[in-house]
Amino acid sequence: MIAIISTLVNLASIVLYFGHVKRHKTLSGFVNDSFIALIALGDLAVGIYIGTIFSYDLWYGDDYCSSRLEWLSGVTCGFIGVTSTFGTQLSLLSMTCLSVFRIFSLKTMLSFADYGKKNVLKFITVVLVIVILSLVSSLIPIMTRFEDYFVNGLYYSQNKLFTDSTSKEEFGNALNYWPAYSGFSDKDNSSNEMQWSFWREAVQHLYHDSESYHTRHSSVGFYGNDGVCLFKYFVTRDDPQWIYSMTILVQNLICFVIITAAYSMIIVHTARSSAAVGTNDQARNNMMRLQRKVTIIIATDFATWIPFITLALLHFSEIINADSTYTLCSIVLIPINSVLNPLIYNGETIMRDINELFCKPQKATTISSAVQSAKERQISLNQIKISKSADHRVNDGMEHREIEL
């Protein structure tokens, strides 16, 4: 249900954006709505991720344990991991840029008043940077070039020697007992043992006289660290990926701080402006509405990222083992933003357009009926006036004749 709501609401936001894009007379409104559309696009990707996880959970059911390694090393797990990371980063970076743009617009309102080439170029550059950063952040862990950092193990599905996801250390411990491996190892540089290509060749050498299915394998990568195929937020110093994971986590923390600071500045600036010019009931209501909206924005971001960051730091410090919380994070924390963001940023527009879509014909019919009734009443009144005027003329004529007689 969460996945369906997230997908539909964010899809509606994107469709409405393209429906309204030509209505903007200033670049400021266009930029604001474009960032909201980017947020919706990122949250739509997260909604697709959640829906895919639920679908595969229903598909595997009780057979998941026996199919766990096929799932973790499969293409689907890597794909939805990329989708989730791309969507999360795109949404968060877009929210950050939107908050900065809004506070900047308060200070220099005229800078984005028209569609100047310079302003349009700046905006396009920012959008490209956001999309490229999000895409690169999600794709780096699955690039073959970086497999020695991001691959956690190799899985040989039909090999009785390696029955689980096997790490480099486990390969070394197992193969050291095989004479064929000793000859292969002596022939090669021992420093290559840190590379996955070395261990693939070692297994290939070990089974060179056997059937090919013994060496058929797949990689359990960065996104295959848990069954929900989520970004590997919880790392320790023993993980080769810890620098990358902590870098992304710190980046997300910085984004949260910027969003909080920017919207706090907006509240302060609006309050000062209201105090300077005086306030009436309408202005006071607008101020309260703005404060509620800003509070919700900050609260939802806090509810999503602060638990992640806290758990990740505690896990990194080895105070707790947070690996078991991946499922909770994927079905509780991540959906918070993906479902609520379109309602927070674009809820009023969505509701207004829905009302126009479903209520406009009724309003038009009501108005047409009212106009028709008014016309009929006017015609009746005119007829009455004409009738009375005729009666007056007839009476006047009769009276005139009578006088003449």
Secondary structure, DSSP 8 states (H G I E B T S, - for coil): -HHHHHHHHHHHHHHHHHHHGGG-SSHHHHHHHHHHHHHHHHHHHHHHHHHHHHHHHHHHGGGHHHHHHHHHTSHHHHHHHHHHHHHHHHHHHHHHHHHHHHHHHHH-GGGGSS--HHHHHHHHHHHHHHHHHHHHHHHGGG-GGGHHHH--EEEETT-SS--S-B-HHHHHHHHTT-HHHHHHHHHS-GGGGGSHHHHHHHHHHHTTTS-GGGG-EEEE-GGGGSTT--------TTSTTHHHHHHHHHHHHHHHHHHHHHHHHHHHHHHHHHHHH---HHHHHHHHHHHHHHHHHHHHHHHHHHHHHHHHHHHHTTSS--GGGHHHIIIIIHHHHHHHHHHHHHHHHHHHHHHHHHHHHHHHHHHHHHHHHHHHHHHHHHHHHHHHHHHHHHHHHHHHHHHH-
